[in-house]
Amino acid sequence: MRIMLDTNVIISGIAFTGNERELLDIIYRKNAALVLSKFVELETRIVLKIKFPGKEQTFQDFLNLVQSELIDFPSNEKVKEAESIIRNQNDTVVLAAVLEVKPDIFVSGNLDFHTSEIASIINVMHSKEAIALIDYHYK
């Protein structure tokens, strides 16, 4: 199972306890395949450095422990496709990467990804739903 995470999920999982931390933990414990876009990786590092100084190493430690696939920035074609679908244009590059990679699940707390139009194309979940699915899948 290939799991792609949005920046907000990673930040929450690194900086706080709760469902997102549990999701990162279960990805590690079950040896699930994490798909990480270069954009999300960079955005995560920047946000951690600015808002949660000192947590950048925790993120790097997590990446060193999990099976991960780092994917490049999405093609212009996918960016244009994503622009026509997503309400908030700030989320275009993330959606374009998801559309290009087609992970089994994409986990985000951003409600702009949880629309019927996007859900008809990709499997978008909240952290708690993803935890249950991963736990079930890797029994």
Number of C-alpha atoms within 10 A of each C-alpha: 15 16 20 25 26 24 24 18 21 22 22 16 20 21 19 11 10 12 18 26 19 15 24 22 16 18 21 17 13 14 15 19 18 21 23 23 24 17 19 22 19 12 16 21 20 14 16 21 14 12 11 14 13 12 18 20 14 13 19 12 11 16 16 10 12 18 14 18 16 13 16 12 16 21 13 11 10 17 19 13 15 23 17 10 17 19 13 10 14 10 16 21 22 23 25 24 25 27 18 17 17 17 20 15 21 22 26 22 18 13 8 14 24 18 13 10 11 17 12 9 11 19 15 25 19 18 23 14 14 22 21 12 14 18 15 9 11 12 6
